[in-house]
Amino acid sequence: MSTPPDTDFDRVRDYLTGLQDRICGAIEAADGHARFIEDAWTRAPAAAGGSGLAGGGGRTRILRDGAVFEQAGIGFSDVSGHALPPAATAARPELVGASWRAVGVSLVFHPRNPYLPTTHANVRHFRAVRDGETVAWWFGGGFDLTPFYPFDEDVHHWHATARALCEPFGGQARYDAHKRWCDEYFFLKHRDETRGVGGLFFDDLHDDFERDFAYQRAVGDGFLDAYLPIVERRRDTPYGDRERQFQLYRRGRYVEFNLVLDRGTLFGLQSGGRTESILMSLPPLVRWEYGFQPEPGSDEARLADYLRPRDWLR
């Protein structure tokens, strides 16, 4: 693992701020009604030897009550600290006592129409330094899709786009590995089901900076190619209260995963990150129902067959 110079961190940061801008413009155009509002924030870091709470800043952007999106959140953050929480260093002793900096873009879009899937994407870069020397760096990210009323055409397109962007970086082997990682990561163990139909997920990628950065850009740029065609196909599908209530019920699974299992959420909260920005992923409306069972043979019952890993491109 070669050590990238500090200027490379700035290159990643510049790419990510541009990515946030491009995705916001595309989603505003797709929605056609609402616009993102920006909450730019800064936070002073804790003193060296102190609590290690994250300092830095970011741009949290939220679109609400749109024609297509009930809520869409996309945040850019550039945060740093003097120490990592124990949960982050338990398996990485080289990080103990190191100062760190992390930069990333994360989004979650909650559409209004139950036939249009919720989606999540994240691309990020991390670096840790001790005594002026980089002791660790890596890239992470991916994107995944959470339908309530799945369509095979949509799922195939989503995964075909993911496989295509992997082609210059190991082709089928890269796609297979990062698809499997996504299936395993976005799994609700307490429900014995995946969060959705998956996509790509990767972490701790640190083999070659230029190649790994190029892959991160391919994933970030590929998100709109994967998602916007689904938006256009499903945005005007008629629905009623039955479908809306099922959507709100299934959003509860999304909340369960993000608050109980998601490592990014847990790291952000444990490292003293900005809570409002960390929890922007939660849906604006959600409901729970004790012991809900869909009617056998119904459209709602179909979803269960999609919540287990499979090869979607066969």
Disulfide bonds with the S-S distance in Angstrom:
none
